[in-house]
Structures are given as C-alpha cells and as structure tokens.
Amino acid sequence: MKACPDCRENGQPVKRITLESVLRPERLSDIGAHSYNVCTTPHCNTVYFGPTPGRVFCKSDLTIRFGLKETNAPRPVCYCFDHTVEGIQDEIRRTGNSTIIESIKTDMKSVGCRCEHTNPLGSCCLRSVQAAVVDAFRVVGKDEKSATTECGDHGGCCGNGERGTDQKRTPSGCCATDSELVPNDLAANNCCQTRSNVTERDPRRNRAGAMAVGGSVVAAILSSACCWLPLVLITVGVSATGVAGFFETYRPYFIASAIALLGFGFYFVYFRNDHCEAGSACEAPNLKLKTFNQVTLWVATVLVGALVMFPDYVGIVFGSPGQTSATVDGIGLARDEYHIEGMTCKGCADILRTTLTQLPGVKFTEVDFAAKSAVVQYEPNDPLSPESVIQAVQAAGYQATIVTKRVASP
C-alpha cells in the first residue's frame, strides 16, 4: 500500500532504521518485518503506514516533533543540528539574512549528520531547510536574494559514511531555485530523497563503457595476431601456414575497430551525462568507480597502442639484434638466396632471420621484408642443403623457394 490510509496521498519509502530511531519504545515491537512509507501531507496525523491496514504510526507515537506536520512552535526543520522554522524567521527579522545553510554545511564538515536516525523522513533535510528559508523570507517580507545557495553543494549531507550515515544517494541537484520550491512542502524538496524520487545511475552505462574498452583491447589483439599467433602455434607444434596472411588481410579493420571502441570508452567515461527523470534528482556518482573506470580506460589505451604497434617491434622482442647482417664481408662463405612468401610485417622478417641463423653451419643471414627475400651464408665445408632451409621457413609459417645458389668466393 503506497497511499496513506488517512489522507489517501502517496507516501515515500522509508528505511526501518528510521522507525526504530524515532518511535516510542513501546511501539517498536509493532514494526514487525514489514516495509513502510512516510506520509508527507502536512495536515495528516499519520506519519508511517505499512502495506496492510492497521500498520499505522501517528504523530503521538514519535519521540520527537515532526516539523512538517506541526502548526505550533517549535517546528523542527533540521534534526541533526536543532534548527527550527521559528529560528530561521527570527534570524531574518534581526539581520535581514539567513546563514543556516552555511551553518549546516560547516557542521557537516566537522560533525556530520545522522538524518536517517533523527529525521522522521529518513533522509537529508538540507533541501527542506532551503524550502523553509524561502518561506521564511516570504513570511517576514524580506528580499529573498539570500535564500538560495549553490546548487549541488550539500555540505556532504547523506554522503558522509564516516559520520554515521549509510545513505549514499546524495543528489547533484540538492539545492533548488526559488521557483522550484513550494513553501511548507518540505518533504517534496527533501535533499536526499528516497529511491522512488531519485533517478538512479543506469548500470548499463558502466557495462557499455566496459564492453567498449574490452572490445577495443580484443580488436587490438586480433590486429597483431598476424605476428604473435604464428609464434604461439609454432611453439605448441602446430602448423602456422596461412594464419598470418589471414589476419594481415583484416588487420586494418581490426585497428579501426579498436580505435572506434576506444573512442566509445572515452565517451562513456568522460563525456556522457546522466539524464534524470522530470521531478526527480540524479543519484550521486560513485567517485571510486569513476576513478577506477578512468584508470582502466587509460591502461587499456596504452595496451591497445602497444598491441597495434606490436608488428613493428616484435623483432626487437623475439629477434636477435646481435646477429650480423649478410652485408658484412662474407668472403669465403657460400651464399644462397630464397624468395619468401607469407611475411606480413617487419617483425616477421626479424623472427625468420633469427630462425635461419640458428640452423647448423649458418654464419650470417639477411631477411628483407619489402623484397620478400632471404639470404643465407654458411661455411662451404659444411654444406647447407636448400631443403633444410625451406623446411625451417615452413616451420616458421612461411613459404620459401630457392632463387640462386652461389659457391664460396675464392
């Protein structure tokens, strides 16, 4: 039952801890295991009502005065720091100004609030206080220029877990403009509203951002598969023939997909704004989650860059930079030249050069990616058969055919 059985107006959900904190001890046993709503109609005597008839608590059942439903002084408006409607009006009469908002913010930083335990509404009272300030200026007949405060600056109310409250739904639009505030309708302008009046952050946003970032990493991995996958297959003893060529064909598409998905990740993390439903407040962002998403995004960006550029430096990682090129004086060595098919990047050439250098009797090798050629030099007294070179090239995932075979220089 969401409508008050007395005034028939819809109520707002309230936590059990609030009832346990403000009800008289003799009524606590009547709470039971039910969920409750709080009635926010000023003239209604009912305060809390449950889902079934008879589960009702009235003003007389409270240990405190519920300012929203009181017509006589004192009318509490801030339950943590003992501010009343009459106190606000008195300050405005004396000074022409109201400092209650700043006072509450200062107290919040030093003391903290326990709104769920002290406020019958079970939520932060700062926006209710501002509504009372606006109404007080109107009642006293003063200019309302001092009745407003900076929107979104709620002094940490309902968001300070170290101060004894576990309500973490501080709306970014905590403070409304004068035109948005309805005098005496304090509950409708409550700072930390219940879940029914708060537009929660769409969890699909975080999932979409995570999927975009994860997808960009996967695409980047596939974009460099033309180089690393043959190495993996060769390591486990599986033929890599044709694998590099397949991934090289689609490499530009994988790179484009990685960049596009990474762009979506930046959009979801940095640029997309939440849209709140009309008449509701936005749930406060989870700063820890936001920081985690930002760090993850930048780590993924570095990883994507490293993966996309992998074919350009794979030779440095897996090759043998210390090997001497065939352009070094090769007098007295036999020299064979081969045509190589299947190399998809410069890294492939470096890896193949390392593979050929490890063949018995080979002294120098040179593999040219652009020319698709390989030159092998070896001792003439330790002849190297073309078949052994071709088999080594095939084992690396490429195809080789001998072009020239020269004997050692005299």
VENLINNOR-V245682 format. One record per helix or strand. SS is the DSSP state (alpha for helix, beta for strand). FROM is the first residue (numbers start at 0). TO is the last residue. If there is no record, write none. Layout:
BEGIN
ss from to
SS FROM TO
SS FROM TO
END
This chain:
BEGIN
ss from to
beta 2 2
beta 9 9
beta 11 13
alpha 15 21
beta 22 22
alpha 24 29
beta 35 37
beta 45 49
beta 55 57
alpha 58 60
beta 61 61
alpha 66 68
beta 75 77
beta 82 83
alpha 84 94
alpha 99 109
alpha 114 117
alpha 125 139
alpha 143 145
alpha 160 162
alpha 177 179
alpha 186 188
alpha 194 196
beta 197 198
alpha 202 222
alpha 224 234
alpha 242 248
alpha 250 270
beta 280 281
alpha 286 307
alpha 309 317
beta 332 340
alpha 345 356
beta 361 367
beta 372 378
alpha 385 394
beta 398 405
END
